[in-house]
Amino acid sequence: MRTRVTEQLGIKYPIVQGGMQWVGRAELASAVSNGGGLGILTALTQPSPEDLLKEIARCREMTDQPFGVNLTILPTIKPVPYEDYAQAIVDGGVKIVETAGRNPEPFLPLFKQAGITVIHKCTSIRHALKAERIGCDMVSVDGFECAGHPGEDDVTNLILLPLAARRLKVPFLASGGLGDGRGMAAALAMGADGINMGTRFMVTKEAPIHEAVKQAMVDASELDTALIYRSLRNTARVFRNGVAQQVLEIEAQPGATDFADIQPLVAGVKGRALLESGELEQGIWSAGMVVGLIDDIPSCAELIERIVNEAKSIIRDRLSTLVDDA
Ligand code: NAD
């Protein structure tokens, strides 16, 4: 499979593992890259820019294939030294960065000077066009199905991807709701140059999270996610556990929601503890609607091969037979 994404990123298959707080560590990123996709370390998962530098070095020992780093700029409980994390990415010699959250423009001169390919993750066409205009090399178009922060427009990929194909010149990845070869074939048909998967890669052998969390996502249906922080305009799609329900109840109370009332429930440190311990009510964790399509825990390489083979067979054996050019 050759697309603009495989060519520009120097990877075998057009499959990228999206940034995931507490999950995007060297074990997962290297497994995805070794499987022919693009693995991505998540910068803020590391407690300091120095630790990120060490994680980049660790990942490089685990794969000789390209990998990237995600830098997410969204509200946080503690201030984050973003510039220092960006500098660590450059100093670590990483050549691909996925930015997400706010406009990445302030970081572009640094990244571009270092010859870094910047993929900006956007949840709307206007942000994708802006990313293209300010010089991002690629965008990842993140539909409403996605895990984590889908923005506030609630537009699904059936609309976003064709719009992206019509309006963007830079290559783009389809993100949100992708987890099998059908999704991949559909995304390519809608004009995407590749796919980005987060939740699906959480449920793999190499994902550095507790087996109980993986199993919960295998058991879940497409109805088992919840949209929290809607009332704060920082909407996030998370797994619908008891803690997420509690957050929704607090947000449903009359009057404006005070983040302080939900902070103890949603603090990232608790989500991190949950992913490590497998105690599913310790906090919240991000999960996309794609949990409804996940029913096993393969290795990253097996998953990537399966998705690519399924997509190829749909394109060759199903789609080609639907057109009669004879
Ligand atoms: P954290 O512990 O600082 O905050 C926990 C959650 O509360 C985060 O979702 C954060 O966005 C939200 N939050 C914090 N302050 C807020 C405020 N004043 N108003 C509204 N919401 C607020 O965050 P963390 O779990 O350590 O994560 C670090 C960063 O990674 C955050 O920016 C977070 O948003 C981001 N993240 C992104 C995704 C994604 O899917 N894109 C998933 C998880 C975390």
Residues whose N, C-alpha, C, O or C-beta is under 5 A from the ligand:
A	BS01	NAD	Q21 L44 T72 L74 P75 T76 I77 K78 A147 G148 H149 L232 N234 F259 V266 A267 G268 V269 S286
